[in-house]
Amino acid sequence: MATVDECRQALHDLAAKLAANAEARGRLDLDRTLACRVTDLDTAFHARISGGLLVDIADGDDPKAKIALIAGGDDLIALIQGKLDVTRAIASRQVTVKANPFDLLKLRKLL
């Protein structure tokens, strides 16, 4: 079972991965707040997606976030590490993403 620290580190790893790939992928025109809720650990993180980068990662939920990612700790880590396919995870309800449909289309470019 994943820990809060492992989930936090996974988000920071994702931020570093996005930053490293930003130039090759081009900038993503998306500026939204993100809440990442880890259900089995009863914890949450929040951040901002800006220009294809994940910035300002902090502990705590943001109930007004425009995008919410909801998953168990192990699923979150597997998703970020690329061991869990995002489409299958959403289809099987291992992971839930709450966002408007246009944001979801843009988010696909990040993953």
N, C-alpha and C positions, 0 to 999 in steps of 0.2 A: 504494500500500500504506500502510495506517495505521501510525502510530507508537505507541509506548507512551504518550507524552504526550497524543496525540489520544484514545486510548482512556480514559485517566484523566480527561481533560477531559469526554468524553462522559458518563461516570458522574456527574461533578459537575453537568453540565447536566441529567441525568435527575433528580438529587436536587432541584435548584432547580425543575424543572418539577412534580415531585410535590408539593413544598411549596406552590407557587403554586396548585395545583389541589385541595389537601387539603380546603379549606373547602367548595368546590362539590360535591365528590364524597362528602364525609363521611369520617369516620375508618374505616380498614380495620382490623379486628380480626385483626392478624397481627404476630407478633413472632418473627422468625427470622433466623438468620445466613445470609449470602449469600456465595458464592464466585463470582467471575466469571473464568473461565479463557480467555485469548486464545491460541488454539492456534498461529497462525502467527507470533506474536511470542514464544512460549515464556515468557509472563508471566501473572501473575494479580493480582487485586485481591480484597479482601474488605470487607464492610460488614454492616450490620444493617438489616433492614426492621422498622420499629416504627411502628405506628399509621398506616400508609400513607405513611410517609416513609422515605427512604433516608439513613441516618446513619452516621457513623464510617467513611467510605471510607478505605481504606489499601492500600498496596502489599503484595503477598504473598498466597499461597493460604491458605485455611482448610480443611484436609482434613476437618474435622468439621462443616462448614457444612451446615445443613438443606436449603438450596437451592443448586444449582450451575447456573450458566449457562455454557455452553461454546460458543464461536464464534470465528471468525476476526475480526481487527481491523476490516476493512472491513464485515463483516456486523454486528458489534456497533454500530458507529457508525451504519450505515444503520437498524438496528432502533431505536436510541434517537432518531434524528432523524425517525422515522416514515416513512422511505423504503422500509422493508422490513416487510411484514406479518408479525406474529409467528406467526400460525397457519400461513401458507404456509411460513415459514422453518423451523418445527418439522417440518411435514409433509415438506419436501424435505431435511431433515437438515442445513440450513445452520447451524441453531442447535439445540442440545440443552439441555433443561432437566430436571434431575434433582431431583425433589421428590415428596412424597407427593401423591396425587390431590386431597385436600382443599385443600392449599396451592396447587396449580395453579389450582383454581377461584377461590380468593381473589386470586391474582396476576392473573388476567384483568381484574379490576376496576382494577388499576393501569395496565394498558396499554390 
